[in-house]
Amino acid sequence: QQVGNPSWLAQGLVKLATLNRQKGDDNNLALSLLFNALDLYHNLNRPLELAHLNLEIGKTYLRMNSLDAARPYLAAARNSYRLYHSAEGELETMLTEAELHLQEHDPALAIKLLESSPESGRKGNQDPRVFLLLSRAYEEKGQYQNALNNYQRFFSAHQRNEHDSAR
């Protein structure tokens, strides 16, 4: 703040809020920090940082079980990530939205979202979280064979990623 760089200040507020949320502390404090960062981003032209901020606000609301409040922030984040071609950010947002659908006990929407993910059909270094969430969604829907198949895909992707990172 003393340096006078609003971008750094906003990034610091987002990081502090994320750490606060991950630690399990007061989520209202995390939201307060995130909304202070949002005020700073209104004067900056940093679309991917703003998308990340929207994702963090959505995650915080999700953690607070404020699903209706989380939804528009997650949608804004995913749209921005898609617009600016950030596959990693879009995937992270899709995973969070799938969690939201599972908390709403709507596994069909979670499955539809995750099955449309580029990760679900991609070969090679896949994100195992997609398959873990798919297995949870299929299990909640009562489709146990699909749940088992996706859990096996989760395990294979997880092992492959660990093996690749050990190289």
C-alpha positions in Angstrom: 0.0 0.0 0.0 2.9 2.4 0.8 4.5 1.6 -2.5 1.4 2.9 -4.2 0.9 -0.1 -6.5 -2.8 -1.0 -6.4 -2.2 -4.3 -8.4 0.2 -5.6 -5.8 -2.1 -4.5 -3.0 -5.1 -6.3 -4.6 -3.0 -9.5 -5.2 -1.9 -9.4 -1.5 -5.5 -9.0 -0.3 -6.6 -12.0 -2.5 -3.7 -14.1 -1.2 -4.4 -13.1 2.4 -8.1 -13.9 2.0 -7.3 -17.3 0.3 -5.0 -18.2 3.2 -7.6 -17.1 5.7 -10.3 -19.3 4.0 -8.0 -22.3 3.7 -7.1 -22.0 7.3 -10.8 -22.2 8.2 -10.8 -18.8 9.9 -13.6 -16.3 9.7 -14.9 -16.5 6.1 -16.5 -13.0 6.6 -13.0 -11.6 7.0 -12.0 -13.4 3.8 -14.9 -11.9 1.9 -14.1 -8.4 3.3 -10.6 -8.7 2.0 -11.8 -10.0 -1.4 -14.3 -7.2 -1.8 -11.6 -4.6 -0.9 -9.5 -6.2 -3.7 -12.5 -6.0 -6.0 -12.7 -2.2 -5.4 -9.1 -1.9 -6.5 -9.6 -4.0 -9.6 -12.3 -1.6 -10.8 -9.6 0.9 -11.6 -7.2 -1.7 -13.2 -7.3 -3.4 -16.5 -6.3 -6.9 -15.4 -9.0 -9.3 -16.6 -7.3 -12.6 -15.6 -6.6 -11.3 -12.1 -10.2 -10.1 -11.9 -11.3 -13.6 -13.0 -9.2 -15.1 -10.3 -10.7 -12.8 -7.8 -14.2 -13.8 -8.9 -13.2 -17.4 -8.5 -11.9 -16.8 -4.9 -15.1 -14.9 -4.0 -17.2 -17.8 -5.4 -15.1 -20.4 -3.4 -15.5 -18.4 -0.2 -19.3 -18.2 -0.6 -19.3 -21.9 -1.4 -17.4 -22.6 1.8 -20.0 -20.5 3.6 -22.8 -22.6 2.0 -24.1 -19.4 0.3 -24.7 -21.2 -3.0 -26.8 -18.6 -4.6 -24.2 -15.9 -3.8 -21.4 -18.1 -5.2 -23.0 -18.8 -8.6 -22.7 -15.4 -10.3 -19.0 -15.0 -9.3 -18.1 -18.5 -10.5 -20.0 -17.8 -13.8 -18.1 -14.5 -14.2 -14.8 -16.2 -13.5 -15.4 -19.0 -16.0 -16.6 -16.6 -18.7 -13.5 -14.4 -18.3 -11.1 -17.4 -18.3 -12.7 -18.7 -21.4 -12.6 -15.3 -23.1 -8.9 -14.8 -22.3 -8.0 -18.5 -23.1 -6.9 -19.6 -19.7 -7.6 -23.3 -19.7 -6.2 -23.7 -16.2 -8.4 -21.0 -14.7 -11.4 -22.3 -16.6 -10.8 -25.8 -15.3 -10.4 -24.6 -11.7 -13.7 -22.7 -12.0 -15.5 -25.7 -13.5 -14.3 -27.9 -10.6 -15.6 -25.4 -8.2 -19.0 -25.1 -10.0 -19.2 -28.9 -10.0 -18.7 -28.8 -6.2 -21.5 -26.3 -6.0 -23.9 -28.6 -8.0 -23.0 -31.5 -5.7 -23.8 -29.4 -2.6 -27.1 -28.6 -4.2 -27.7 -32.3 -4.7 -27.8 -31.9 -8.4 -25.3 -34.5 -9.7 -26.7 -34.4 -13.2 -25.6 -30.8 -13.7 -22.2 -31.6 -12.1 -21.8 -34.6 -14.6 -22.8 -32.4 -17.5 -20.3 -29.8 -16.6 -17.4 -32.2 -15.9 -18.1 -34.4 -19.0 -17.8 -31.2 -21.1 -14.4 -30.5 -19.5 -11.5 -30.8 -21.9 -9.8 -32.8 -19.1 -12.4 -35.6 -19.2 -11.6 -36.6 -22.8 -7.9 -35.7 -22.9 -5.2 -38.3 -22.9 -2.0 -38.0 -21.1 -1.5 -35.7 -18.1 -5.0 -35.3 -16.9 -6.3 -33.6 -13.8 -7.5 -36.3 -11.5 -9.9 -34.0 -9.6 -12.2 -34.1 -12.7 -12.6 -37.9 -12.3 -12.9 -37.8 -8.5 -15.8 -35.3 -8.8 -17.4 -37.4 -11.6 -17.2 -40.5 -9.4 -18.9 -38.6 -6.5 -21.6 -37.3 -8.9 -22.3 -40.7 -10.4 -22.4 -42.3 -7.0 -24.9 -39.7 -5.8 -27.0 -40.3 -8.9 -26.9 -44.1 -8.2 -24.9 -45.0 -11.2 -22.3 -47.1 -9.4 -20.5 -48.6 -12.4 -19.9 -45.1 -13.8 -18.7 -44.0 -10.4 -16.3 -46.9 -10.2 -15.0 -46.3 -13.7 -14.3 -42.7 -12.9 -12.7 -43.5 -9.6 -10.4 -45.9 -11.5 -9.6 -43.0 -14.0 -8.9 -40.8 -11.0 -6.5 -43.3 -9.6 -4.7 -43.8 -12.9 -4.4 -40.0 -13.6 -3.2 -39.4 -10.1 -0.5 -42.1 -10.4 0.5 -40.8 -13.8 0.8 -37.2 -12.5 2.9 -38.3 -9.5 5.1 -40.4 -11.8 5.6 -37.5 -14.2 6.3 -35.0 -11.4 8.9 -37.4 -9.9 11.0 -37.2 -13.2 
